[in-house]
Amino acid sequence: MKEEKRYRIFGLLLYYLMRTIQRTIKITQIFPEKFDKDGNFVLAFWHNKLVMTLLGTDFIKKKVGLASPTKDGELISVPLEKYGTTMIRGSSDKNSVRSLLQLIKEVKKGATVGTPVDGPKGPIFQVKHGMIYISQKSGVPIVPMGVAYSKKWIFNKTWDKFQLPKPFSRGVVIFGTPYNVELDADMELECLKLKKKIEELDERAEKILENKI
């Protein structure tokens, strides 16, 4: 219990740091044509870009997320809750039935779910089944996201090389074209497809910052 309380305090400190960064950073949001900002989606992004995907989705009114039932999950849950995200504790693995069913229920009621597709503990840049399964069973489309920062801190000792934008930096958040997952889709192929889409959007975001496109 003491350790849980300690990580909640760390989470609160992280929240205030994010608020400070948010006040100074310039974020550019890029949307595909006819993107319905009032719709709900299954947002797909990498764990190490979590901060910017949170700051860059301020237009979403009802958000739900997933956090692991660990001290790391406790750490990230606090700032997400402070930003208005309803948190469900569990795993993004397709075998974690309870948490996935809860997320599907919330999505069907109109919430947008945003949880890293390679979380909560990796391997890095390897898409897990969970978010694809939620899209498949709820009928709500997946929106892949690409993110880049002009200046950032990289936490090399974390499994995902977590990235935190520096104050007064620039950030680009690109929303990909929404797409649905067929009920009879091959899950492994869908994971590879989504991985490629996120990688392409990340690359495009980096090029925008470098003024190459």
C-alpha positions in Angstrom: 0.0 0.0 0.0 2.9 2.4 0.8 4.5 1.7 -2.5 1.2 2.3 -4.3 0.8 5.6 -2.6 4.3 6.6 -3.5 3.7 5.9 -7.2 0.5 7.9 -7.1 2.5 10.8 -5.8 5.0 10.3 -8.6 2.0 10.2 -11.0 0.8 13.5 -9.6 4.2 15.1 -10.2 4.2 13.7 -13.7 0.8 15.3 -14.3 2.0 18.8 -13.2 5.1 18.4 -15.4 2.8 17.5 -18.4 0.7 20.6 -17.7 3.8 22.8 -17.7 5.0 21.3 -21.0 1.5 21.7 -22.5 1.6 25.4 -21.7 4.8 25.9 -23.6 4.8 23.4 -26.4 3.4 24.1 -29.9 1.3 21.1 -31.2 0.3 20.7 -34.8 -2.6 18.3 -35.4 -3.0 16.9 -38.9 -6.2 15.1 -39.8 -7.3 13.1 -42.9 -10.1 14.4 -45.1 -13.6 14.2 -43.7 -12.3 13.2 -40.2 -15.2 13.3 -37.8 -13.8 14.8 -34.6 -17.1 14.1 -32.8 -16.9 10.4 -33.6 -15.4 7.7 -31.4 -12.4 5.6 -32.3 -9.8 3.0 -31.2 -6.6 5.1 -31.2 -3.4 3.2 -32.0 0.0 4.5 -31.1 3.3 3.4 -29.5 3.9 3.4 -25.7 6.9 5.7 -25.9 4.7 8.5 -27.5 2.0 8.3 -24.9 2.5 11.9 -23.6 1.9 13.6 -27.0 -1.0 11.3 -28.0 -2.6 12.5 -24.8 -1.9 16.2 -25.3 -2.8 16.0 -29.0 -6.3 14.6 -28.5 -7.8 17.4 -26.5 -10.9 17.5 -28.8 -12.1 14.1 -27.7 -14.8 14.5 -25.0 -15.1 11.0 -23.7 -11.9 8.9 -23.4 -11.2 5.5 -21.8 -7.8 3.9 -21.3 -6.2 0.8 -20.0 -3.5 0.6 -17.3 -1.7 -2.5 -16.0 -2.4 -3.4 -12.3 1.2 -2.7 -11.4 3.1 0.2 -9.9 3.9 1.4 -13.4 0.2 1.3 -14.2 -0.5 3.4 -11.0 2.1 5.9 -12.1 0.5 6.6 -15.5 -3.1 6.3 -14.4 -2.9 9.5 -12.2 -2.1 12.0 -15.0 -4.5 10.2 -17.5 -7.3 10.5 -14.9 -6.5 14.1 -14.3 -6.8 14.7 -18.0 -10.3 13.2 -18.0 -9.6 9.6 -19.1 -11.6 6.9 -17.4 -9.1 4.2 -16.5 -9.6 0.4 -16.6 -7.0 -1.7 -14.9 -5.9 -4.8 -16.8 -3.8 -6.1 -19.7 -4.1 -5.3 -23.4 -3.4 -9.0 -24.2 -6.4 -10.6 -26.1 -6.5 -13.2 -23.3 -7.3 -10.7 -20.7 -11.0 -11.1 -21.3 -12.4 -9.0 -18.4 -10.6 -5.8 -19.2 -11.2 -6.1 -22.9 -14.9 -6.7 -22.4 -15.0 -3.5 -20.2 -13.3 -1.5 -22.9 -15.6 -2.8 -25.6 -18.6 -1.9 -23.5 -17.4 1.7 -23.1 -16.5 2.0 -26.7 -20.0 0.8 -27.7 -21.4 3.6 -25.5 -19.5 6.2 -27.4 -16.1 6.5 -25.7 -12.8 6.7 -27.6 -10.2 4.2 -26.3 -6.6 5.2 -26.5 -4.1 2.6 -25.3 -0.6 1.9 -26.6 -0.6 -1.1 -28.9 2.7 -2.4 -27.7 2.0 -1.8 -23.9 2.1 -2.3 -21.1 5.5 -3.9 -21.1 6.4 -4.6 -24.8 8.2 -5.8 -26.7 8.7 -2.4 -28.1 7.0 -1.6 -31.5 5.2 -5.0 -31.5 1.5 -4.6 -32.0 -0.6 -6.8 -29.6 -4.0 -8.1 -30.4 -6.0 -6.1 -27.8 -6.9 -2.9 -29.6 -7.5 -4.7 -32.9 -9.8 -7.1 -31.1 -11.8 -4.2 -29.5 -12.2 -2.6 -33.0 -13.3 -5.9 -34.5 -15.9 -6.7 -31.8 -17.2 -3.2 -31.3 -17.4 -2.1 -35.0 -15.6 1.1 -34.1 -12.8 2.0 -36.5 -9.1 2.1 -35.7 -7.2 5.4 -36.1 -3.4 4.9 -36.3 -1.4 7.9 -35.0 2.0 9.2 -35.8 4.0 11.5 -33.4 7.2 13.5 -33.5 8.9 16.0 -31.2 11.5 18.7 -32.1 13.2 18.3 -28.7 12.7 15.5 -26.2 14.1 13.6 -23.3 14.5 9.9 -24.0 14.5 7.5 -21.0 16.9 4.9 -22.2 16.5 2.6 -19.2 12.8 2.1 -19.8 11.7 -0.9 -22.0 10.2 1.4 -24.6 12.8 4.2 -24.5 10.0 6.5 -23.3 9.9 10.0 -24.8 9.0 13.2 -23.1 8.8 16.5 -25.1 10.9 19.4 -23.7 9.3 22.7 -22.8 9.1 25.2 -25.7 9.5 22.4 -28.3 7.3 21.6 -31.2 5.2 18.5 -31.6 3.3 17.0 -34.6 0.4 14.6 -34.2 -0.9 12.9 -37.3 -4.2 11.0 -37.3 -4.4 8.3 -39.9 -7.5 7.4 -42.0 -10.0 5.4 -39.8 -10.5 1.8 -40.9 -12.5 -1.1 -39.7 -11.4 -4.6 -38.9 -13.5 -7.4 -40.5 -14.9 -10.1 -38.2 -13.0 -12.9 -40.0 -9.8 -10.9 -40.3 -6.5 -12.7 -39.6 -5.2 -11.2 -36.3 -1.5 -11.6 -37.1 -1.8 -9.9 -40.5 -3.8 -7.1 -38.9 -1.0 -6.5 -36.3 1.5 -6.2 -39.1 -0.8 -3.9 -41.1 -1.3 -1.6 -38.1 2.4 -1.6 -37.3 3.2 -0.4 -40.8 0.6 2.3 -40.7 2.0 3.7 -37.4 5.5 3.6 -38.6 4.6 5.4 -41.8 2.8 8.1 -39.8 5.7 8.5 -37.4 8.1 8.9 -40.3 5.8 11.5 -41.9 5.6 13.5 -38.6 9.4 13.5 -38.4 9.7 14.8 -41.9 7.2 17.6 -41.2 9.3 18.8 -38.3 12.3 18.7 -40.6 10.4 20.7 -43.2 10.9 18.0 -45.7 7.2 17.8 -46.7 
